[in-house]
Amino acid sequence: MNSIDKDVFASALRWSEAGHQVWLCTVLSTFGSSPRPPGSVFAAIDALQHTGSLSGGCVEEAFLEQLERGCFASEVAVIAYGDGGEDSRRLGLPCGGVLKVLVERLAPTQGTLAHLQALQLSLAAQQRLIRRVGLDGGRALEPDRGQGAAVEFDGREIRVRVGPVTTLLLAGISPVAEYCAQFALALGFEVLVCDPRDDARQRFDVPGAQVLPLLPSLHIARNGCHSNTAVVALTHDPKIDDLAMMEAVRTDAFYIGVMGSTATSAKRTRRLLSTGGLSDVEVARIRMPVGLPIGSKTPAEIALSVMADIISVRSGIG
């Protein structure tokens, strides 16, 4: 889940509290290339007031036109856009495939408000959930206790996995970390920066990033990571980088990486195994040197390689 999707649920709740009927759309499946994966959401109350993204533009436009014509009167519908689907003669997806969308008409009832409020509270608490939507209009939330596809449909009920916004935890401030923060925010991540050094924090200026004045290892040890967290250390300072790695490997973070040359990484590996007391399995979780090998030299290029690697791992191909 990224910050765009989190904003969609927040907007849906705000509109419902104001007495508006809300149409909530969720990507169920894609065939062919698609800029938005299953589970992505979009919400609207009319053609002018909407938020989120389903496809990057074309499907949203078609949906809003249909909404203006009075379509989607039922509580729950599954619509296919693209080749052979809804408006296929006019709307052709660039991939030539099909995008299936769950459309829910949410009346501003107490049940709708309770559902959206519970969803917001759970996401704020960084809990992973399954959102159950029956074709008969029933809705429920339950804890997500396992792994599986982002969306599952058995013909009667749709189960959509939702969870905390993907977070980039930057262990320490550096020029590379500053670029990583900028890139991550643009990609829809939440960005958290931990650094106890006053001078470093004073130089750091990335609007939208949260900065904490403490060692990143302390924050991580206080349950500062969830399974949608990427932890990256980019300072070249062992007091910051090594300690952060020692704590990060004990968490569910999906990505852990630290900057350094091949030689520096080999020395760090020996330190973590001996002084740090980590096992071979724990050290193997750490990507060092961090980032994809793209020949990066400048801070911006290194940050690009780091964020590309994080996206690759999050997508299951890295």
ZIVEN-V87297 format. One record per residue. SS is DSSP state (alpha for helix, beta for strand, coil for the rest). PHI is phi in degrees with one decimal (999 if undefined). OMEGA is omega in degrees with one decimal (NA if undefined). Layout:
# ZIVEN-V87297
ss-><SS/SS>
phi-><PHI/PHI>
omega-><OMEGA/OMEGA>
This chain:
# ZIVEN-V87297
ss-><coil/coil/alpha/alpha/alpha/alpha/alpha/alpha/alpha/alpha/alpha/alpha/alpha/alpha/alpha/alpha/alpha/coil/coil/coil/coil/beta/beta/beta/beta/beta/beta/beta/beta/beta/beta/coil/coil/coil/coil/coil/coil/coil/coil/coil/beta/beta/beta/beta/coil/coil/coil/coil/coil/beta/beta/beta/coil/coil/coil/coil/coil/alpha/alpha/alpha/alpha/alpha/alpha/alpha/alpha/alpha/alpha/alpha/coil/coil/coil/coil/coil/coil/coil/beta/beta/beta/beta/beta/beta/beta/coil/coil/coil/beta/coil/coil/coil/coil/coil/coil/coil/coil/coil/coil/coil/beta/beta/beta/beta/beta/beta/beta/beta/beta/coil/coil/coil/alpha/alpha/alpha/alpha/alpha/alpha/alpha/alpha/alpha/alpha/alpha/alpha/alpha/alpha/alpha/coil/coil/coil/coil/beta/beta/beta/beta/beta/beta/coil/coil/coil/coil/beta/beta/beta/beta/beta/coil/coil/coil/coil/coil/coil/coil/beta/beta/beta/coil/coil/coil/beta/beta/beta/beta/beta/beta/coil/coil/coil/coil/beta/beta/beta/beta/beta/coil/coil/coil/alpha/alpha/alpha/alpha/alpha/alpha/alpha/alpha/alpha/alpha/alpha/alpha/coil/coil/coil/beta/beta/beta/beta/beta/coil/coil/coil/alpha/alpha/alpha/alpha/alpha/alpha/coil/coil/coil/coil/coil/coil/beta/beta/beta/coil/coil/coil/alpha/alpha/alpha/alpha/alpha/alpha/coil/coil/coil/coil/coil/coil/coil/beta/beta/beta/beta/beta/coil/coil/coil/coil/alpha/alpha/alpha/alpha/alpha/alpha/alpha/alpha/alpha/alpha/alpha/coil/coil/coil/coil/coil/coil/beta/beta/beta/beta/coil/coil/coil/alpha/alpha/alpha/alpha/alpha/alpha/alpha/alpha/alpha/alpha/alpha/alpha/alpha/coil/coil/coil/coil/coil/alpha/alpha/alpha/alpha/alpha/coil/beta/beta/coil/coil/coil/coil/coil/coil/coil/coil/coil/coil/coil/alpha/alpha/alpha/alpha/alpha/alpha/alpha/alpha/alpha/alpha/alpha/alpha/alpha/alpha/alpha/alpha/coil/coil/coil/coil>
phi-><999/-116.2/-65.5/-62.8/-66.0/-61.3/-65.2/-62.7/-64.3/-63.8/-66.8/-59.6/-65.7/-62.0/-65.2/-64.4/-62.5/-85.0/93.0/-87.9/-80.5/-119.7/-103.3/-107.7/-112.5/-131.0/-69.3/-92.9/-159.6/-132.7/-124.9/95.3/-71.4/-153.2/-75.0/-127.5/-82.2/-53.8/98.5/-65.7/-128.5/-149.2/-136.1/-151.7/-113.6/-164.9/-69.9/-103.6/-115.8/-156.4/-154.8/98.9/-156.4/-109.5/-142.1/98.1/146.4/-68.0/-69.3/-59.4/-62.1/-63.8/-60.8/-65.2/-63.6/-64.4/-61.4/-65.0/-84.0/89.6/-73.4/63.8/-80.9/-76.0/-65.3/-138.8/-147.3/-114.4/-117.1/-106.8/-113.3/114.3/-61.5/83.0/-102.6/-57.7/57.2/-66.5/-71.0/-100.0/-106.0/-113.4/-66.9/-55.6/-81.5/74.4/-102.1/-131.4/-121.7/-99.1/-129.4/-84.8/-115.3/-113.3/-96.2/-101.6/-72.6/-77.2/-97.0/-63.2/-63.8/-62.7/-62.1/-63.3/-64.0/-68.5/-66.0/-64.5/-63.4/-62.4/-64.1/-67.1/-66.8/-64.2/-87.6/61.1/-97.2/-91.3/-129.5/-115.0/-94.7/-100.6/-127.3/-85.3/-66.9/-87.2/99.0/-70.9/-137.4/-157.0/-120.2/-145.2/-61.5/-92.0/-101.5/-148.1/-106.7/174.1/-67.0/-62.5/-134.6/-131.2/-140.0/-104.0/97.1/-121.6/-139.7/-104.1/-116.8/-116.0/-82.0/-129.2/-160.8/-59.4/-60.6/-57.5/-115.3/-101.6/-101.4/-93.1/-86.6/96.5/-105.1/-158.7/-57.7/-65.8/-61.8/-63.3/-67.2/-58.7/-61.0/-62.8/-63.6/-63.6/-61.9/-65.1/-88.1/90.9/-80.9/-87.2/-121.7/-123.0/-119.4/-117.8/-158.9/-80.2/-85.2/-59.9/-64.9/-66.2/-66.1/-66.1/-81.7/-79.9/-139.9/-129.8/-57.3/102.4/-90.6/-91.2/-116.4/-113.7/-86.8/-155.3/-61.1/-58.5/-62.0/-67.1/-63.5/-63.2/-65.7/-91.4/59.6/-84.3/-123.8/-127.6/-69.9/-102.5/-106.5/-109.5/-108.0/-133.5/-111.2/-136.1/-103.8/68.6/-104.6/-57.3/-63.7/-93.4/-66.4/-63.7/-63.0/-64.0/-65.3/-62.5/-84.2/-62.9/-68.9/-92.6/-110.0/-92.0/-49.9/-81.4/-145.8/-136.4/-149.1/-142.2/-80.1/157.2/-68.6/-60.5/-65.8/-62.5/-65.3/-64.5/-64.4/-64.6/-57.8/-64.6/-64.5/-66.2/-75.8/-92.3/-64.7/-76.6/71.6/-81.7/-87.8/-59.9/-64.8/-65.8/-64.4/-64.5/-72.0/-87.5/-88.5/-147.3/-65.5/-76.9/94.9/-80.5/-79.4/-109.9/75.5/-69.2/-126.5/-82.2/-54.9/-66.2/-67.5/-64.1/-61.1/-61.3/-65.7/-66.5/-67.1/-64.1/-66.3/-62.3/-61.6/-60.9/-68.1/-61.6/-81.6/84.9/-115.7/-95.4>
omega-><175.9/-173.7/177.1/-179.2/177.5/178.8/179.2/179.8/178.0/179.0/179.2/178.1/-179.3/179.0/179.2/178.6/178.5/175.8/-179.1/168.9/-174.5/170.8/-178.6/-177.8/179.1/175.8/179.4/-178.5/177.5/175.3/-170.6/-178.1/178.8/180.0/-178.2/-175.4/172.5/-176.9/178.3/-173.1/-178.7/179.8/-179.8/168.8/171.4/-175.2/-176.9/-177.0/-177.9/-179.2/180.0/-176.5/175.5/-173.4/-175.4/174.3/-169.2/-179.5/178.0/179.9/179.2/179.4/-177.0/176.1/177.8/179.0/178.2/-179.8/178.1/177.1/175.7/176.9/-179.4/-178.1/-177.3/176.2/173.8/-174.9/175.5/176.6/176.3/-174.8/179.4/-177.1/-177.5/178.1/-173.7/179.7/-178.9/-173.8/174.5/177.6/-178.0/-178.6/-176.2/-176.7/-176.6/175.0/179.8/-173.1/170.3/178.7/177.9/173.1/-175.4/174.4/-177.5/-180.0/176.5/178.0/177.3/-179.4/-179.7/-180.0/-178.1/178.8/178.0/177.5/179.4/-179.3/-179.2/178.8/177.7/178.4/177.3/178.6/175.3/-174.4/166.0/175.9/-177.9/-179.9/178.3/177.3/175.0/178.0/178.9/-179.4/178.0/174.5/175.6/178.2/175.7/-174.8/-176.7/179.5/179.0/-180.0/179.4/179.8/176.4/-176.8/-178.7/-179.5/178.5/-175.3/177.5/179.8/-176.9/177.5/175.0/-177.9/-178.4/174.8/177.1/-174.6/170.3/176.5/-179.9/-179.5/-179.4/-176.5/176.5/175.9/178.3/179.5/179.7/177.3/177.1/178.8/179.9/-179.3/-176.3/177.9/178.4/-179.5/177.7/176.4/160.8/-176.0/177.5/-178.0/177.5/177.4/-178.7/-173.2/-178.3/-176.3/179.3/-179.6/179.7/179.6/-174.4/-177.5/177.0/179.5/179.9/177.9/176.3/-176.8/178.2/-177.5/179.4/177.2/178.9/179.3/178.3/179.3/-179.4/-179.4/178.8/-179.0/-178.0/-180.0/169.1/-173.6/176.3/-178.4/169.4/-179.8/-177.7/177.3/-170.2/-172.8/-171.2/178.3/-176.7/-179.3/177.5/-172.7/-175.6/-179.5/178.4/179.3/-178.4/177.8/-174.9/-177.3/177.9/-178.7/177.3/-178.6/-176.8/-178.9/177.0/-178.4/-179.3/-175.7/176.8/177.0/176.9/179.4/178.5/179.7/178.2/177.8/179.6/178.2/179.6/179.4/-177.4/179.5/-176.3/-177.5/-177.0/178.0/179.6/176.8/176.5/179.8/-179.9/179.7/-179.4/177.4/-173.5/177.5/179.2/0.5/-177.4/173.6/177.1/-179.4/-177.9/-178.8/-176.5/-179.6/-176.0/176.8/-179.7/179.9/177.9/178.5/177.7/179.6/179.0/-177.7/177.3/178.8/179.0/178.5/180.0/-179.9/179.4/180.0/177.1/179.8/-178.3/NA>
